[in-house]
Amino acid sequence: MNPKRPIVAIDGPVGAGKSVVARRLARELGFSYLNTGAMYRAVAIAARAAGVAPDDPNVEARLAPVLAAIKIKFDGEKIMLNGSDVSASVGEPEIGDLASRFSALGAVRARMRELQRAAGADGAVVMEGRDIGTAIFPDAEFKFFLDADVKTRARRRFEELKHKGAPIAEHQVFEQLVERDRRDRGRELAPLRRADDAMEIDSTNLSIDAVVAAMKAQINARINAAKGLKRA
């Protein structure tokens, strides 16, 4: 283990609180933060702009030039796609649904895996998504699986969208989330699941502070144990 530059992988379903927890944890650890879900959403935005639909019979061939040219960068709270700020668009329900559908494609996952591994290669990073601890960095020093019951996750997602002014009803958010869960957990390529060595945290009745504290305690305990072994 590299105690100074480890990789922290946080996986889990929509609405579990991954993004806010990962950002807070990265800030407190002094690490960089990478939202891999936002990267898939950026792909969906680029594909939509290019007129490529996930159910197109030639979707992978049509996506090839889009994926080859795509450039995704995180600039603070901004998400830059090919030089343009798409931060406002990545949160759209339609983009979330498209991202879930495009993410089932082998070509998309291969390109994102390449970009994500490059982004985390130097360590000292907190990465959150669906398959960080199972497919992107299976050897990550720290792995967490953040979950919550589906009703709680739907309510959180609805409140987030309402705050952004999205015209959607809470029951629609619940239905979309259930479908996302089914798709993400059931896809053939890198399905959403807890890595065998990941610490699972149920955030249903926990505050953000409590979740971050639990993760930091686990990280610090193992880092201190590793330092102790080296001194011995």
N, C-alpha and C positions, 0 to 999 in steps of 0.2 A: 504494500500500500504506500502510495505517495501522500503523506499527511498534509502536504502544503497544496497539492494540486490534484485532488481527487475529482472524480466525476460522480455527481449525484443525479440519479435517475428517478423521476416521479411519474408513474403511470396511473391511469384511472379513466373512468368514463366521464362523459359530459356532465358538468354541474357538480362534480365532487369537490371543487375548489382548487384544482391544480394550479391554475395560472396565478391567482393571488398569493397562494402559499409559496409557490416556486419563486415568484418575484421577491417576496419578503425574505425568504430563506437565503436567496442569492445575495441580497443586499446586506443581510446580517453577517453572512460569511465572507463578504468581500469578493464573491465570485461573479462571473458573468452569467447571464440568463438567456436561455433559448427556448422559445415556444414552438415546438415542432408542429403542433396542430395548426398554428398560424401559417406555417410553411405550406401545408396542404391546402389551406384556404387560399393562399396566394396562387397556388397552381390552379385552383378552381377559377379564380378571377382571370388569370391569364388565358385559360382554356375558353372561358365564356367570351372574352374579348376576341379570341381567334375564331369564334363560331363553332367550337368543338363541343359536342354533347357526350355525356358518359355512355349513352346507349347507341351511339353511332357505331355501325358495324365495322368501321375502319378506324376506331377511336385511337388505338395505339399508334398507328401510322400517322394519323393527323396530328397527334400530340407530340410526335418525335421532334419536330423543329421547335415547338414551344418549350419543351423540356431542355433541349440542347442550349437554348439561348437564355433561359431563365436565370435571373440574378435576384436573390432574396437577401436582404440585409436588415438587421435590427439596429435602430438608431434611437437609443433610449426607449421611450414608449412608442416610437413610430415603427411601422413595418414598411419597408421600402421594397417595391417590386419593380425591377428594371428601371430604377431611378425615380419612381413615383411613389408617393405616400398613399398606401391603401389601408391605413389603420381603420378608417371608418367603415370600409366595405367588408373587412374580414369578419365582422360581427353579424352580418346580415344572415337571417335564417336560411335563405336560399343558398348562400355561399356555403354555409355549414353543411347543408344536405348534399350539395355538389361535391364538396371536399370529401365527404364520407364515401360517395360513390366512386370518385376518381381514385381514392386511396386503395381501392380493391384491385387496381390494375398493376401488374408486375412492373411495367415500364416506369410508372409514377413512383412506386415504392423504391425501385432501384436508384432512381435519380435523387430522391429525397434522402435515402440512406447514405449515398455518396456525399451530399452536401452536409448532412447532419454529422457524420463522422468527421468530416474535415473541420466543421465548426467546433467540435468538442475534443479534437485531437490533443490540444495542449493542456487539457484538464482545467481544474479550478472553475468548473461550470455546473450549473443546475439546469438540467434539461427535463422538460415535461412533455408528455404525449401519451400515446397508446402502446408503443412497443419499444420504449427506450431500454428498459431492463431486460427485454427478451430477445430483441433483434438488432437494435442499433449498437448498444454497448452492453452486451451480456456479461462483460467482465467489469462493469462499473463497480467502484468501491462501495457505493451506497445505493441501495434500491428501496423504493417505497411504492406501495400501491394504495392510492387514496380513493376511497369509495364513500358512498352514502346511499340511503334508501332512495328509490326512484322518485317518490313523491317530493322528498326534500330537494333532490337535484332539479326536478322540474320547476319547483317554486323558485329556486335560486336563479335558474335560467330565465324564467319569466320576469322576475324583478330586474334582472340585468337588461333584458330587451326593452322592458317598459321604461327604464331609465334613459335608454337611448332613443325612445320615441317610436319603437317598432310597433306597427299596427297588428298585433297578434293576441289571441285569447289564451288564457292559461291552459285550457284543455287542449288547445292545438299544440302548445309547447310540450305538454305531457305526451301526446301521441307521437310527436316528432322525435322526442327523446327515446321513447320505447323502441321506435323503429331504428334509430341510430344505434342503440344498444344491440339490437338483434343483428344489425349489419356488421357492426364493429367486432362483436364477439364471434360471429359465425363465418366471417370471411376466411378464405383458404390461406391467404398470404398474411403472415404476422397478425393473427387475431388478437384482440384485446384480452389479456389474461394476466394474472399475477405471476411474476417470476418466482420460481421455487424458493429463492433466497431473499425475496423482498419482504420488508416489514409492512404488514397491512394495517392501515389506519382507517377507521370508520369515522367520518367527519359529521355524521348526522346530527349529533348533539354536542359537537365541539366547536369552539370559536377558532378563528384564524390563529390567534395567539397560541392557543393550546396545541394546535396541529404543528405549528412551526416549532414550538418548544419541544414537543415530542421528537421531532426529526433532529433538532439540534442536539438533544440529549443523546440520541443514538449515535450520531456522528462523532460528537466529542468523546463519548465513552470508548468507542472503537479506536479513534485516533490516539487517545491517551494510552490505551492498552498496547497499541502497536509501538508507541514510543517507549513504553516500559519494557517491552520485549527486546528492543534494540539496545537499551541501556544495560539490560541483563546479559 
